[in-house]
Structures are given as structure tokens and as C-alpha cells.
Amino acid sequence: MAVAWGFVEVLPNQVRILAETAERAQEIDLERAMRAKQRAEERISRGGDEVDYRRALVALERAVIRIQVAQKSHHTVSA
């Protein structure tokens, strides 16, 4: 599960999620996440006064997490 701005607590008989957003791995569109990562990286490398670096870094971090979760799930299902 990809969680943004929150946390997940996994207990033996329940899972608690307190987050702004949470997505199951199978719900993540990997291609879309990869495009979002590329856009964020381009914004950061372009630089300039018009770039909101904090927002771009948050977008990059979220995209990377989504990609990692989706890829890990894909490898687990394939194995």
C-alpha cells in the first residue's frame, strides 16, 4: 500500500491507516506514476523562479513511492 502524509499500523488481526491518501498496489497505474516522476524531475532540473521546488519534491517523492509499491506488488504476484 502506498501511503502519503500519514501512517499504517499493521497488527496481527487488523490494519489501521491514518493518511491523506492511501492506494492499494493493484490500484496504482505504474505508467502514470512514471510519467509523474519524469515531470517532477524535469521541473526540478529546469529550475528558475517559476518552479515551486517544495511542491516538485513532494510530487517526486510520491511518484517514487507509488512506483516502488506497484513494482514490489508486481514482483510478488509474478513470483
C-alpha positions as CSV (number, residue, x, y, z in Angstrom):
1,M,0.0,0.0,0.0
2,A,1.3,3.5,-0.9
3,V,0.5,6.0,1.9
4,A,1.1,9.7,1.6
5,W,1.1,12.1,4.5
6,G,0.2,9.5,7.1
7,F,1.0,6.1,8.5
8,V,-0.1,2.5,8.5
9,E,-0.1,0.3,11.6
10,V,-0.2,-3.4,10.9
11,L,-1.4,-5.6,13.8
12,P,-2.0,-9.4,13.9
13,N,-5.7,-9.0,13.2
14,Q,-6.1,-5.5,11.8
15,V,-4.6,-2.7,9.8
16,R,-5.0,0.9,10.7
17,I,-4.4,3.7,8.1
18,L,-4.4,7.3,9.0
19,A,-3.4,9.2,5.9
20,E,-4.3,11.9,3.5
21,T,-4.1,9.3,0.7
22,A,-3.7,5.6,0.5
23,E,-3.6,3.3,-2.5
24,R,-3.5,-0.4,-2.9
25,A,-0.7,-1.6,-5.1
26,Q,-3.0,-3.0,-7.7
27,E,-4.8,0.3,-8.0
28,I,-1.6,2.2,-9.0
29,D,-1.2,3.0,-12.6
30,L,2.5,2.4,-13.0
31,E,2.9,4.2,-16.3
32,R,1.1,7.2,-14.9
33,A,3.4,7.2,-11.8
34,M,6.5,7.0,-14.0
35,R,5.3,10.0,-16.1
36,A,4.6,11.9,-12.9
37,K,8.2,11.1,-11.7
38,Q,9.6,12.3,-15.0
39,R,7.6,15.6,-14.9
40,A,8.8,16.3,-11.3
41,E,12.4,15.6,-12.2
42,E,12.2,17.9,-15.2
43,R,10.7,20.7,-13.1
44,I,13.4,20.3,-10.5
45,S,16.2,20.3,-13.1
46,R,14.7,23.2,-15.1
47,G,14.9,25.4,-12.1
48,G,14.2,29.1,-12.1
49,D,12.0,31.4,-10.1
50,E,8.8,29.9,-11.5
51,V,9.5,26.4,-10.1
52,D,8.0,25.6,-6.7
53,Y,10.8,23.3,-5.5
54,R,8.9,22.1,-2.4
55,R,5.9,21.1,-4.5
56,A,8.1,19.4,-7.1
57,L,10.0,17.4,-4.5
58,V,6.8,16.3,-2.9
59,A,5.5,15.2,-6.3
60,L,8.7,13.3,-7.0
61,E,8.7,11.6,-3.6
62,R,5.1,10.5,-4.1
63,A,5.7,9.2,-7.6
64,V,8.8,7.2,-6.4
65,I,6.8,5.6,-3.6
66,R,3.9,4.7,-5.9
67,I,6.4,3.2,-8.4
68,Q,8.2,1.1,-5.7
69,V,4.9,-0.2,-4.2
70,A,3.5,-1.1,-7.7
71,Q,6.7,-2.8,-8.7
72,K,7.1,-4.7,-5.5
73,S,3.5,-5.9,-5.8
74,H,4.1,-6.9,-9.4
75,H,7.1,-9.0,-8.5
76,T,5.3,-10.6,-5.6
77,V,2.4,-11.6,-7.8
78,S,4.7,-12.9,-10.6
79,A,6.9,-15.0,-8.3
